[in-house]
Amino acid sequence: MNDFTKILPNLLEKGIDNINLSMFDSETKTRLLNTIGNEYARKGKLTEAVKAFILAGNREKLVMIGKDYEKVGLFEKAIDCFRLALNDEEIKRIGKKCLDEGKLSEAIKAFRILNDNEKLMQVGEECMRREKWDHAMEVFSAINNLNKLVEVGDKALTARQIGYAAKAYEMSGNKEKLSKLGDVCLKENLIATALKAYQLAGNNMMIEFVRENFMR
């Protein structure tokens, strides 16, 4: 190991992806990878450090790097580190923190890793409250809650976000809502959107009506 430290700077420059340690036994290889990972971490090269600690199977160090990412607000990278460390407690903790701080995309990522439908439901409700329609649809689609997808569509339509409403109704598979959306669009002279809504709803009568009266 003492000899190894002398050539460590050259190895670090070479990059973890290009270092071949296959000639060493498992114990020596792990020690070398941990040494490389520690040095990368000391230099602030956290991506490289993570790779080294993954190869070394050092979950404790992965959690430490995750917390370093968290300190500087890089929550997605922190969650990735906790996932690689197989540390559900840290994922749950940071997921709650992201939800409390309104970092909804990161909260969704954390709770989806955990398959925590109860927490995802909370995130989805918060997304709707903040009119983050894309995130709300992602959540309710992930937990297969069709009623909530319809609710997203209703709220988006009330907010005059017709595109989001159409997407939510389509994801829910609610043909009645899609037909009603088509009626709204038709009244507002949004002919192409109305036609698409009727097509998704399978409303052949209204499809023919639109084509005959508005598209010739």
Residue pairs with C-beta under 8 A, 6 or more apart in sequence:
1 31
1 32
1 35
4 32
4 35
5 35
8 35
8 36
8 39
11 19
11 36
12 36
12 39
12 40
12 43
12 45
12 48
15 48
16 36
16 40
16 48
16 51
16 52
16 55
17 51
19 36
21 29
21 32
21 33
22 29
24 32
30 56
30 57
33 52
33 53
33 55
33 56
33 58
34 52
34 53
34 56
34 58
34 61
36 52
37 48
37 49
37 50
37 52
37 53
37 56
37 58
37 61
38 49
38 61
40 46
40 48
40 49
40 52
41 49
41 61
41 64
41 65
41 68
46 65
46 68
46 69
46 77
49 61
49 65
50 62
50 65
50 81
50 84
53 61
53 62
53 65
54 62
54 84
59 84
59 85
59 86
59 87
60 85
62 81
62 82
62 84
62 85
62 87
63 81
63 82
63 85
63 87
63 90
65 81
66 77
66 78
66 79
66 80
66 81
66 82
66 85
66 87
66 90
66 94
67 78
69 75
69 77
69 78
69 81
70 78
70 94
75 94
75 97
75 98
75 103
75 106
76 105
76 106
76 109
78 94
79 91
79 94
79 95
79 106
79 109
79 110
79 113
82 90
82 91
82 94
83 91
83 113
88 114
91 110
91 113
91 114
92 110
92 114
92 116
94 106
94 110
95 106
95 107
95 110
95 111
95 114
95 116
95 119
96 107
96 119
98 104
98 106
98 107
98 110
99 107
99 119
99 122
99 123
99 126
102 126
102 130
104 123
104 126
104 127
104 130
104 132
104 135
105 135
107 119
107 123
108 120
108 123
108 135
108 138
108 139
108 142
111 119
111 120
111 123
112 120
112 142
117 143
120 139
120 142
120 143
121 139
121 143
121 145
121 148
123 135
123 139
124 135
124 136
124 139
124 140
124 143
124 145
124 148
127 133
127 135
127 136
127 139
128 136
128 151
128 152
128 155
131 155
131 156
131 159
131 161
133 152
133 156
133 161
133 164
133 167
133 168
134 164
136 148
136 152
137 149
137 152
137 164
137 167
137 168
137 171
140 146
140 148
140 149
140 152
141 149
141 171
146 172
146 173
146 174
147 172
149 168
149 169
149 171
149 172
149 174
150 168
150 169
150 172
150 174
150 177
152 164
152 168
153 164
153 165
153 166
153 167
153 168
153 169
153 172
153 174
153 177
153 181
154 165
154 177
156 162
156 164
156 165
156 168
157 165
157 181
157 184
162 181
162 184
162 185
162 190
162 193
163 193
165 181
166 178
166 181
166 193
166 196
166 197
166 200
169 177
169 178
169 181
169 197
169 200
170 178
170 200
175 200
175 201
175 202
175 203
176 201
178 197
178 198
178 200
178 201
178 203
179 197
179 198
179 201
179 203
179 206
181 197
182 194
182 195
182 197
182 198
182 201
182 203
182 206
183 194
185 191
185 193
185 194
185 197
186 194
186 206
186 210
191 210
191 214
191 215
194 206
194 210
195 207
195 210
195 211
195 215
198 206
198 207
198 210
199 207
